Amino acid sequence: MYIRREELKMKINKRDTLFVAIIFVLFAFMVKECDSYKNLERVVKKSQEEATYWKDKEGQSRGKIADVSGELSTLKVTHKEMLDSLRKEIGSLKKLKSATSVKENISGAVEIKLDTLMMTRTDTLLVPVGRQFKYEDHWVGIWGVVNDSSIFVNYSIDNEIRLIRRDERYGTLKLKKRTIVEAVALNPNAQITGISQITITPKRRRFYLGVGVGYGLSDRLAPSFNVSLQLGYKLIEF
């Protein structure tokens, strides 16, 4: 009876140990995921604060921002609007590697002279319907008709945005390195007002299943050899 009680106590202790281990792993997982969200939110905020926009000596608008890398599940929180829009365009996001979003405003002023008087024929006479106008350069095309009560306008605006991805050293001593994306709008009337850049990193597998092999000495100092199946959770990666 005494032996059975001891065996029962050992079984209960093993069960309690396993239960505590599972609770610890789940708690560590939740803490780690929470820290990942908070860290990425800080990176995103800093990236937006340090983003710069300017006009170069050629009059072209430029924008520069640091790349934000993270797992898709985390970026869905920090860049929800951007990824929701991409999902509507490409469907599934599972194969998405990276994405860049650029916002711009195009504005300007041109002088257009009125051209030929347009006429229309009725049963008895010709009636003026308005004057034509037209303007065209390398980036903009505007044409239409003006009459006494309205203006009918057609327009076409072209622009070319170049995206440059490169590494940049930063910090006081320039010892840190990061990836940045720079957008250049070639249309001189364009103004880059916002830019976002994300890169999807592979999902890290925290849980693992493996085989453990051990060798040692028994209580009687005899060699012992054992093989076990192990289920684990990685808290830190090197």
N, C-alpha and C positions, 0 to 999 in steps of 0.2 A: 504493500500500500504506500509506503514511504517513497519508493522509487517512482510509482505512478504520479504521486503528487509533485515530485521534483520534475518529472517529464512535462506535466501539465504547466507548471510554472515556467519552464523553458519555452514551451509553445506560446504562452501568453506574452512572455518577454519579447520573443521574436516577432509576434504579431504587432505589439505596441511599437517596437523599433521600426518595423516596416511602415506603419501608419505615420509615425513622426517623420520618417525620411520622405515619404510622399508629400506630406504637408510642407516640409521645408523646401522641397524642389519646386512645388507650385508657387510658394511664396517668393522664392528667389526669381522664378520666371516672371511673375507679375511686377516685381520691383525692377527687374532688368528692362522689361518692355516699357514701363513708365519712364525710366531714365532715358531710354532711347527716344521717346517722343519729346521729352523736355529738352534733351540735347539738340535734337534736330530743329525744334522750334527756335532755340537760341541761334543756331547756325543760320536759319532762314531769315530771322530778324536782322542779324548782323549783316548778312549778304545784301538785303534790301537797303539797309542804312548806308552801306559802303558803295552801293551802285552809283556810278557817275554818268552824266550826260553832258555833252559839249559839242560845239561846232569846231571843226578843224580849219586850217588855213585856207582850204579849198572851198569852204562853205558847206561841207557835208556834215550831217548830223551823226553823232556817234553815241553809243551806249555801251557800258561795260559792267559786268556782274560776275561774281564768283559762282562756280558750279556748286549745286547742292546735290549730294549723293546720299542715297538711302534705300532701304527696302520699300517695295511697292506699298505694303500695308501701312507703313509710316507716312510715306509721301501722300497717300490718299487723305490724310488728316491735314497736313501742312499745305498741300496744293490741290485741295478738293475741286475748286472751280476749274482749274486747268485740266485735271485728269478727267473730270466729268465731260468736259467739252471734247477731249480726245476720244473718249469712249464712244460718243455719238458719231464721230468721224471714222474711226477705224474698228469699232466693235470691241473685241476683247483686248485687255491691256497686258495679257500674259507675256507677249513677245516684245513688248515695248522696251527699248534699251535706253533712249534718252529723248528729250523734247525741249524745244526752245520756243518761247512766246515773245513776240515783239509788238509793242503798241506804238503807233505813230500818228501824227497829225500833219495833214498837208494843207497849206493855205498860202495865199499870195494874191497879187493884184495885177491886172493887165488892162490895157486900153485897147478897145476894139472899135474900129470905125464902121459905120453903117455902109452897106454896099448897095447892090442893085435893088431898085424898087420892084416888088413883085406885084403882078396884076392878075386879075381873074376876069373872064368874059361872062357877062350876062346875056340875056336875049337881045339887048339893045346897045350896051356900051361896056367898056372896060372899067373895072373897079379895083383900086389899089387894095392889097391885102396886107402889106407890110414891107419892111426892108430886111434884106439878109445881112448877116454879119458872120465873120469867121476869124478865128485866131488859132495859130498852130506853132508850137516849137518842139524841141526834142522830147519834152516830158508831158506837155499839156496840149489838148485840142479842144476848142470850143467853137460851136457853130449853131446857128438858129435863125429865127425870124422875130422881128419886132413890129407890132402894129399899135393902134391907138389904145387898145384895152389890155394887151397881154404881151408877154415875152415867152417864146418857145425856145428852150435851150437844150442842145446836146453837148455832152462833154466826155472827154476821155483823159484819164490821168495815169501815167506810167511811173513806176518806181522800181528800183532794184536794191535789195537789201543783201549785203554780204555778211555772213557769219564766220567769225574767226575764233577758233578754239586753240588756246595755248596755255602753257604753264607760266606762272609768275611767282617770283619770290617777293615776300612781304615781311613786315615786322621791322623793328628798330634796326636790327643788324642784317636784315634780309636773309635770315636763316630758314624761315618757313617757306614751304612751297604749296601752291594751290593751282587748280585749273580755273581759268576764267574764259568767258565767252564775250566777244566784242561784236556788236552789230554796227554796220555802216550803211546809212541810207544815201544812195548816190543822187537822188533828186534833191536839188538845193532848196526846194520849197518844203521838203519833209522835215519833220521834227520828231525824233524818237522820244517818247514820253514814258516808256516802261519796258522792262525786259525781265524774263524769268528763264532759268535754266535748271533742269533736273537730269540726273543720271540714275538709272535703276541698278542697284547692286543685287547680286544673287542672294536669295534668302538663306540665312545661316541656319544650319541644322543643329539645334541645341541638344536634342535627345539623340542618343546613339545606342546601338546594340552591338556588342562585341563578345569575343571569346577571351577569357582570362586563363592563363597558365601559371601555376604556382609550384614551387619546390621548397621543401624545408625539412624540419626534423619533428618527429612526433614526440609525445610525452616520454616515450621509452628511448628517445634519441635514435630512433630508426628513421632512415630516409623516407620521405613521403612526397607523393606527386599528385596533383589534382588539376582538373580542367573544369571551368565554370562558364556559364553564360551570364553576361553582364549587361544591365540596362542602366545607362547613366545620363547625366545632364551636364553640359559644359557651361560653367560659370564664367571662365576667363579663357580667352584664346590668345596664343602667342604667335 
